[in-house]
Amino acid sequence: MDQKAGLEKGKEVVAIGKEGEEIEKDEKTMEQKRLERLDVMDVMLRLLDENDREMGAAAKGLFRAAEFLAGRFAAKEAAIKAHHNRKLTYHSIAIHRPPGTDSSEGSQPPVAIILPESGKWEEGQEARISISHDGDYATAVCLAFDPRPKQKDKLKKPGS
């Protein structure tokens, strides 16, 4: 792996997805609907996997929960946009911190694991994700890679 670029050799970036989410809007929606902690957990159940639900449930206060949810939502939307050739859902994307890091180490960027068509998570494709929170906004960017090895000898110039 090329540490400087953070890309695996032999894989080519084929698409970039970006999404932004207004945290305050999520918080206001929660307040307007007078959502209680159970209702927030219901939303988290629909959008997040078990690991993310545990991290989101640990968030202190409504704004922190909204901030976490907005970041994860933006990350999954960015992954869907980057993998536009796939029919992904929120449940076919898992956002995780790399192994060996815990949730208190915020400096390690999370990764998106994309569920393959086989449906086996252990065969999932890893995609680079960046989630950022700035004031009332959460944004995320995802880099999609072509999982197939390059086959230059099989590619032909159009019209030849």
C-alpha positions in Angstrom: 0.0 0.0 0.0 1.3 3.5 -0.9 1.1 5.2 2.5 1.5 8.7 1.1 -1.4 8.4 -1.3 -3.4 6.0 0.9 -4.3 3.9 -2.1 -3.7 0.2 -2.7 -1.5 -0.6 -5.7 -3.3 -1.9 -8.7 -6.6 -0.2 -7.8 -7.7 2.8 -9.7 -10.1 5.5 -8.4 -13.1 5.4 -10.7 -15.5 7.8 -9.0 -15.8 10.3 -6.2 -19.0 10.9 -4.2 -19.7 13.9 -2.0 -22.6 14.8 0.3 -23.4 17.5 2.8 -26.0 17.5 5.6 -27.2 20.3 7.8 -26.9 19.2 11.4 -29.1 21.9 12.8 -31.9 20.8 10.4 -31.7 17.3 11.8 -31.7 18.6 15.4 -34.7 20.9 14.7 -36.6 18.1 13.0 -35.9 15.9 16.1 -37.1 18.8 18.4 -40.2 19.6 16.3 -41.3 16.1 16.3 -40.4 15.9 20.0 -38.4 12.8 19.3 -37.2 11.1 22.4 -34.1 9.0 22.7 -36.1 5.9 21.6 -37.2 7.6 18.4 -33.7 8.7 17.6 -32.6 5.1 18.1 -35.3 4.0 15.7 -33.9 6.3 13.0 -30.4 5.0 13.8 -31.7 1.4 13.4 -32.9 2.2 9.9 -29.7 3.9 8.7 -26.8 2.5 10.7 -25.2 -0.9 11.4 -24.7 -2.3 14.9 -21.2 -0.7 15.4 -22.5 2.8 14.4 -25.6 2.5 16.5 -23.4 1.8 19.6 -21.3 4.9 18.8 -24.4 7.0 18.1 -26.1 5.9 21.3 -23.1 7.0 23.3 -23.4 10.5 21.9 -24.2 13.0 24.8 -27.2 15.2 24.1 -29.5 15.7 21.1 -27.0 17.9 19.1 -24.2 15.3 19.4 -26.6 12.5 18.3 -27.8 14.7 15.4 -24.2 15.5 14.5 -23.2 11.8 14.5 -26.2 10.8 12.5 -25.7 13.6 9.9 -22.1 12.5 9.5 -22.9 8.9 9.0 -25.8 9.8 6.7 -23.6 12.0 4.6 -20.9 9.2 4.4 -23.4 6.6 3.2 -24.9 9.1 0.6 -21.4 9.9 -0.6 -20.6 6.1 -1.0 -23.9 5.6 -2.9 -22.9 8.4 -5.3 -19.4 7.2 -5.7 -20.6 3.7 -6.5 -23.2 4.9 -8.9 -23.0 1.6 -11.0 -24.3 -0.4 -8.0 -27.8 -0.3 -6.4 -26.6 0.4 -2.9 -28.8 0.9 0.2 -27.9 2.3 3.6 -27.7 -1.3 4.8 -25.2 -2.4 2.1 -22.7 0.2 3.4 -20.9 -0.1 6.7 -18.8 2.8 8.1 -16.0 1.6 10.4 -12.9 2.8 12.0 -9.8 0.9 10.8 -8.9 -2.1 13.0 -6.7 -1.2 16.0 -8.3 2.2 16.6 -11.0 3.0 19.1 -13.7 5.7 18.9 -11.7 8.0 21.1 -9.0 8.3 18.4 -10.6 10.8 16.1 -7.5 11.2 13.9 -7.9 7.9 12.0 -10.4 8.4 9.1 -13.2 5.8 8.9 -13.6 3.5 5.9 -16.7 2.4 4.1 -17.2 -1.3 3.5 -19.4 -1.9 0.5 -21.4 -5.2 0.6 -20.6 -7.2 -2.5 -23.3 -8.7 -4.7 -22.5 -12.1 -3.0 -23.9 -10.6 0.2 -20.9 -11.7 2.2 -19.4 -8.8 4.3 -16.0 -10.6 4.5 -15.7 -10.1 0.7 -16.7 -6.5 1.0 -14.8 -3.7 -0.9 -13.1 -1.1 1.2 -13.6 2.5 0.1 -11.9 5.6 1.5 -14.2 8.0 3.3 -13.7 11.4 4.9 -16.3 12.8 7.2 -16.0 16.4 8.4 -18.1 18.5 10.8 -18.0 22.3 10.6 -20.5 24.3 12.6 -23.9 23.2 11.5 -22.8 21.0 8.7 -21.5 17.5 8.2 -19.9 16.6 4.9 -18.4 13.4 3.5 -16.4 12.3 0.5 -16.0 8.8 -0.7 -13.4 7.4 -3.3 -14.7 4.4 -5.2 -12.1 1.9 -6.6 -12.4 -0.5 -9.4 -12.0 -3.8 -7.6 -11.0 -5.6 -10.8 -7.3 -5.8 -11.8 -6.2 -3.7 -14.7 -6.3 -5.5 -18.0 -4.7 -3.0 -20.4 -4.0 -5.6 -23.0 -7.7 -6.3 -23.4 -8.7 -2.7 -23.8 -9.0 -1.4 -27.3 -9.2 2.2 -28.5 -12.7 3.0 -29.8 -12.9 2.7 -33.5 -10.0 0.3 -33.9 
